[in-house]
Amino acid sequence: MKQTANATATSRALERVLLWVLGLVAVVGIFAVPDDDSAHWLTILVTTKVVGIAALWAIERKLKSTI
């Protein structure tokens, strides 16, 4: 019984860390703007926004599955 409780606590801690990391990726991805004037500026901009939105979507899915 004690071993199961420790495994559950560890699992919840890892889930929280995962949510924090995904949140950080989402914030950085959404608010990031490329600082160079290269030919790929628009591609980099759109890619960072897509990554940020995908991280938010993953957070939403994870929160729905735990509730």
Order of alpha helices (4+ residues) and beta strands (2+ residues): alpha-alpha
